[in-house]
């Protein structure tokens, strides 16, 4: 993980877009983890690795959703 943010739950379904957008804006970021809410905020983790480069590093964490963002950067 290279950065971690907390995003408001009031973004609703857009929290995934907001987290992915932050990854797209970071030249090192290639994937994101979106975590469960605490104190009315979602966790957004930016990562410099993904399931293709280091599949052994991908571990399931309860309440988190993983998404590769690198593909989005090339569209």
C-alpha positions as CSV (number, residue, x, y, z in Angstrom):
1,X,0.0,0.0,0.0
2,X,1.3,3.4,-0.9
3,X,-1.5,5.6,0.5
4,X,-4.7,5.3,2.5
5,X,-7.6,7.7,2.5
6,X,-11.0,7.8,4.3
7,X,-13.9,8.7,2.1
8,X,-17.4,9.7,3.3
9,X,-20.2,7.1,3.2
10,X,-22.3,9.8,1.7
11,X,-20.7,9.2,-1.6
12,X,-22.7,6.0,-1.6
13,X,-22.0,3.8,-4.7
14,X,-19.7,6.5,-6.0
15,X,-17.1,5.6,-3.3
16,X,-15.6,3.0,-5.7
17,X,-15.3,5.7,-8.4
18,X,-13.8,8.2,-6.0
19,X,-11.2,5.7,-4.8
20,X,-10.3,4.5,-8.3
21,X,-10.0,8.1,-9.4
22,X,-7.4,8.8,-6.8
23,X,-5.5,5.8,-8.0
24,X,-5.7,7.0,-11.6
25,X,-4.3,10.3,-10.6
26,X,-1.3,8.7,-8.9
27,X,1.3,7.5,-11.4
28,X,2.5,4.7,-9.1
29,X,-0.9,3.2,-8.3
30,X,-2.2,0.1,-10.1
31,X,-4.9,-1.2,-7.7
32,X,-7.1,-0.2,-4.9
33,X,-8.6,-1.8,-1.8
34,X,-11.9,-0.4,-0.6
35,X,-12.6,-1.3,3.0
36,X,-15.5,-1.3,5.4
37,X,-16.9,1.8,7.0
38,X,-15.8,3.1,10.4
39,X,-17.0,6.5,11.7
40,X,-19.1,7.0,8.6
41,X,-16.1,6.7,6.3
42,X,-14.9,4.0,3.8
43,X,-11.2,3.1,3.7
44,X,-9.5,3.6,0.3
45,X,-6.1,2.1,-0.1
46,X,-3.9,2.8,-3.1
47,X,-1.4,0.1,-4.0
48,X,1.6,-0.1,-6.3
49,X,1.1,-3.8,-7.1
50,X,-1.7,-5.9,-8.4
51,X,-2.8,-9.5,-8.7
52,X,-0.9,-9.9,-12.0
53,X,2.5,-8.7,-10.8
54,X,2.4,-10.3,-7.4
55,X,-0.5,-12.8,-7.1
56,X,1.0,-14.3,-3.9
57,X,0.6,-10.9,-2.2
58,X,-3.2,-10.8,-2.7
59,X,-4.9,-11.8,0.5
60,X,-8.6,-11.6,1.3
61,X,-9.5,-9.3,4.1
62,X,-12.9,-9.3,5.6
63,X,-15.0,-6.3,4.4
64,X,-12.5,-5.2,1.8
65,X,-12.9,-5.2,-2.0
66,X,-9.9,-5.3,-4.3
67,X,-9.9,-3.8,-7.8
68,X,-7.1,-3.5,-10.3
69,X,-7.1,0.1,-11.7
70,X,-4.3,-0.2,-14.2
71,X,-6.6,-1.1,-17.1
72,X,-8.7,2.1,-16.5
73,X,-5.5,4.2,-17.0
74,X,-5.1,2.9,-20.6
75,X,-8.7,3.4,-21.8
